[in-house]
Every structure is written in structure tokens, then in C-alpha cells.
Amino acid sequence: MKIIKFRETDTEEIVSLFYKTVHSINSKDYFQQELDAWAPEDEKNSKVESWKVSLSARR
């Protein structure tokens, strides 16, 4: 595993990974309604900019 510093160009991939992880890995432990509340798939694209701001602040 190679760990790298956050780059703004990685944001879309990070957001996608989060949503895919919640809806696949966590699906065995949570009901669909809980997954949708935690990570609504229809909001994924609209969250990229806010994730970019949040992750940039943590560098």
C-alpha cells in the first residue's frame, strides 16, 4: 500500500470510494434506509466540492 498526501484532483475518486464502500461493504450490517441516509447515492456528485473543501482544510 502506498499512502500519498491528498490532492484536490483525487476528490471525485475519494467520494466515489466512500459511497461505494458504504453501499457494498456496509450493506451486510445496515438496512438500505440507513445506508441511503448515511450516503445518499443521488447526492454523490453534488458533494464533491464540499468534500474538496473539507479535505483541503485537513492537509
LOBAGU-982514 format. One record per residue (C-alpha): residue in three letters; x negated, y negated, z; residue number from 1. Coordinates in steps of 0.2 Angstrom, whole numbers, plus 2048, in hexadecimal, padded with zeros to 3 digits. Layout:
N
<ALA,<X,Y,Z>,NUM>,
...
This chain:
59
<MET,<800,800,800>,1>,
<LYS,<7FA,7EF,7FC>,2>,
<ILE,<800,7E0,806>,3>,
<ILE,<800,7CF,7FD>,4>,
<LYS,<805,7BE,803>,5>,
<PHE,<816,7B8,7FD>,6>,
<ARG,<817,7AF,7ED>,7>,
<GLU,<827,7A6,7E7>,8>,
<THR,<827,7B0,7D7>,9>,
<ASP,<82A,7BF,7E1>,10>,
<THR,<83A,7B9,7E9>,11>,
<GLU,<846,7C1,7DD>,12>,
<GLU,<83E,7D2,7DF>,13>,
<ILE,<83E,7D0,7F2>,14>,
<VAL,<851,7CC,7F2>,15>,
<SER,<855,7DA,7E7>,16>,
<LEU,<84B,7E6,7F1>,17>,
<PHE,<854,7E0,801>,18>,
<TYR,<865,7E3,7F9>,19>,
<LYS,<861,7F3,7F1>,20>,
<THR,<85A,7F9,802>,21>,
<VAL,<869,7F4,80C>,22>,
<HIS,<875,7FC,7FF>,23>,
<SER,<86B,80D,7FD>,24>,
<ILE,<860,811,80C>,25>,
<ASN,<86C,80A,819>,26>,
<SER,<87C,811,811>,27>,
<LYS,<87A,821,81B>,28>,
<ASP,<87B,817,82B>,29>,
<TYR,<888,80A,828>,30>,
<PHE,<899,808,820>,31>,
<GLN,<89B,800,80F>,32>,
<GLN,<8A3,7F1,817>,33>,
<GLU,<895,7EE,822>,34>,
<LEU,<888,7EF,814>,35>,
<ASP,<892,7E3,80A>,36>,
<ALA,<893,7D7,819>,37>,
<TRP,<880,7D9,81C>,38>,
<ALA,<87B,7D7,80A>,39>,
<PRO,<889,7D3,7FE>,40>,
<GLU,<883,7D8,7ED>,41>,
<ASP,<88D,7CB,7E4>,42>,
<GLU,<883,7BD,7ED>,43>,
<LYS,<872,7C4,7E9>,44>,
<ASN,<86E,7B8,7DB>,45>,
<SER,<874,7A9,7E4>,46>,
<LYS,<869,7AD,7F3>,47>,
<VAL,<858,7AD,7EA>,48>,
<GLU,<855,79A,7EC>,49>,
<SER,<859,79B,7FF>,50>,
<TRP,<84E,7AA,801>,51>,
<LYS,<840,7A1,7F8>,52>,
<VAL,<841,792,804>,53>,
<SER,<842,79D,813>,54>,
<LEU,<833,7A8,80E>,55>,
<SER,<829,799,809>,56>,
<ALA,<82B,792,81A>,57>,
<ARG,<823,7A2,822>,58>,
<ARG,<813,7A2,818>,59>,
